Every structure is written in structure tokens, then in C-alpha cells.
Amino acid sequence: MTQQTILYSLHSLTESDISSWADFCASCFSYKPNPPGAAYFSNHFNFDPRRDAKLLCVIKATKGPEESQLYDNDQDEHARIVASTRVFLRTISLGDGKTVEAGGIGEVCTDASHRKKGLAKQLLMNRITLMRQMKITCSLLHASPALMNVYERSAEYESVNTYWKVLNFARDMMIDQGCIQIMSGGMAIRLASFPNDTCQLQKIHKEYSEDRFAGCIIRSMDYWNEYIRNEIGDSLYVLHTKENKIVAWMSIRKRSNKRFQLRDFGCCRDTCTETSVTISHAFTLLAKKAFQPYGCNDDLGQNLEFTIPLVVYNDLGSGETSRDSRNFLDWVASVSEECDCGWMYKSLESFYDKGGICDDESGDGVDMPGIVNEMIVPHLIWPADSF
């Protein structure tokens, strides 16, 4: 009797496949303490204004009498998904006013019973070929420390450094004191309103982040109204004047029972000057409001950590003095530094000339690791933009 073996087939998806694909991704990450459900993955796709199901590639498995192999076959309706990779189309900043088109690699997962067979590598190389054909300038992804060497060896991705500050403070200094909703001079805090606030948010984000940080995702109006609204709309607080002019905004997320992360932040320097509100004062008011929903969480410890990008930390202490405990750094007991080297880049532009013919000598490519690691400009991709 012939023993059945596993046959693997490479598939591009269609819109009708998104539901089953999302179920598969959720099953792969079900081991996490707070696993993302299928809706998380389907929303990631459905609310992306540049979504394209053809950029989502999977490997399906079926049983057959032949020797195990990988082959192209989009007609096999009985095979099931066992591995996934998606390309996110993004425009990213080089931190000097220039931008490039990039392909982000995300939603990478493999069924536990089909790992260590090279399936993820096959999907990655397939997507790299596709991105080159699309004339995408570079590719980026975020890898865990355990997988960085895999991406370096298999596809020559290079890591860049993103520096974060870890602020330690007592819980009752931030959460239990609550937050003053209405401030002097008519200042107030509320949740962002889309699309009413979008123009202001987009303008401030360009000035505060896109023009300063390499790797920063360029946010179009549609990206704000669809993707950002879905990702953090229920936690994006804005500080505004009585004329409804936005001064700053903030979103945080809980990472553990003692650690929180700054998920998104922006501040209009001109408005701060006009209203005599320092960046640190605006940051303090927004942080107290953002932490307020966690005040009844008994699982939180007394000593908390708040991770913020180094560049934001420097802004908080830049030329400012403490006035009536309005400087956020006055709340902090101690500060340490962490380096996230998980963001990785691969230049693609130099591999194709204008006619689409492979030519290793054509084009200059984009050396993001060189730009960042030589400290020409700092690197920052806001967690709200992660994929």
C-alpha cells in the first residue's frame, strides 16, 4: 500500500479568501497570553487603504501519492492553508524630506505541524520577487531576536536600531490622581474624531514625525481615516484649544501588568508656542488621561514602566523647565534605555533597470541601515503603524 505524502502548493488569495485566511492566522497565534482573534487579521486587511489580496500569499497542503514537493496550483480547492505571508504597501520617510515606496512583510506564520520545512522562506522569496517586479524600492519587516539571523542569512535583510527610554514611576503618581478634563485657557482633552480631525492630525504628524524620522510611515488622509481610526481610534486622545485647534495627541497600550508603551504621539510646536503649553506639559496631561482607564485594574503593580522613543524623551527635556509639576519628567523615578534592533530592511531598487531586466549595477537602492546606524537621522516606526 502506497503511503500518502504531503504536497505543498503556492497560492495568491482573493477577497473571498480573507475570512478563512484570518482564521488560520488566529490559530497560529493562539498560544499567546492575549491571542489576537480572526477579526484582528481581517481588520488589518479590510481597513488598509492600499490592500490587495494578490499581495497575500499562502502555502496550502494536501495529501497525495507523490513525493513531497512545492508546486504552483491555484486550482486545488481541497488543500488547507499551512503558511502565510503578506506584503503591506507603504510609503516611508528617509527623515530628510525624501520618501520611498516600500513593501512591508507581515502576517508571517506557519502551522505548527508544518514548521522546519522551509515554507516561510519560500513565501518570503516569492514576495521579494514580486516586489522587485512591482519596482518597490525596499522591503522592511520586524523580527524577533530569535529570527533576525534567519532573515539575514536567507534574504540579506539588515537591522537598524530604534532607541527607547524606559520611564519608571509609581502608579499613584499617574493613574490614581486622575486627569483634569478642562484646563485653564479653554484647553480640553477628548478622543479624536474622524474625519473631522484628520487634516490637523495629518499636518502635525508630517511636521513632528515624517519630516524627522527615518522609516516613519507616511500617512495619507485615507490611511488616517481607515487604518489609524481602526487601529487606535478608541484610545487616541487629543489636546485642543477652545477653538478646537489640536495641540498634541497620544495613544498608549498595555504590554504587561507593569509595562505600557507609547503607541502614537504628535505635537504641534507652533501651537505650543502660541498657547504657552510646553511639549512636556502637553505630554503630561495626555498621559494622565490615557492612563486613566487602567486605574481600576487591580492586576497592575505599584511600580510601572512606560516606554517612549528616545527622540520623544529628548523633546520632553529640551529647553524646558518644571512649572507646577507640568514637566512629565518630574513624575519619573528613574530612566533606563533599550534598543530595538528588530526592524530590518532590504534594498530592492538596484536589481531592476527601467526595462525590468535584472541588473545588479543599476540604481542606487536605499541603504536604510546606513542612514540610521550612522546616526544621520533617528529611526522610528510608531507602534500604531506596525504590521
Disulfide bonds with the S-S distance in Angstrom:
none
